[in-house]
Amino acid sequence: MGRDTGAKCRQCRREGEKLFLKGDRCYSRSCALAGSRRVSPPGEGPKKRRPRKSQYQIHLREKQKARRIYGVRERQFRNYVAQAKRKKGVTGEALLELLERRMDNMVYRAGLASSRQQARQMITHGHFLLNGRPTNIPSTILKDGDVVAVKESRRDRVKGIVEANKDRDVPAWLEKNAEAMKFQVIAPPNVEQMGLNIAAHLIVEFYSR
């Protein structure tokens, strides 16, 4: 299965919650899930009663939600699950940590991009240095101590994006230097502080069938 290139708000409606796929729009009144109004999944009209979800559907929706949040293809996601199973500790937590360590996610978390999709595009276009070397691979897994910086020649292009996201909270596992437009990974990502409503154990169970 390839990356879902459909409308981002449609993906949020399908999962029934904000996935923060469109940057600033997700925090505004323009968001399809803004306010207290009830929004039906795409293709379904408002119903008084919906049939109970099967266990398979519950597991599938959780997997799809995580894939959409991080913008990962099915084959990539399956590989991450396999890697997580080989790690010590809780497999679900290891999976979320792997996804969180992706470079495109870290760039977004540090406020150098308005969304993970934008971060992925910026990396692909060669806007960043990883430990002083050019990189264009969004899926690179960052390690503790890695430093990511905007190329000096690209700072004018990125300046407006960084300024727009200057008030975003940066997670404790990143140390950001806004003036230099760079950040460093200083600790492993903490699952409890990710702020994501993902039941990782359901994803592991889905691939264990």
Secondary structure, DSSP 8 states (H G I E B T S, - for coil): -----S-HHHHHHHHTS----SGGGGGSTTSTT-SS-----TT----S------HHHHHHHHHHHHHHHHT--HHHHHHHHHHHHHSSS-HHHHHHHHHHTBHHHHHHHTTSSSSHHHHHHHHHTT-EEETTEEE--TT-B--TT-EEEE-GGGHHHHHHHHHHTTTS---TTEEEETTTTEEEE-S---GGGS-----HHHHHHHTT-
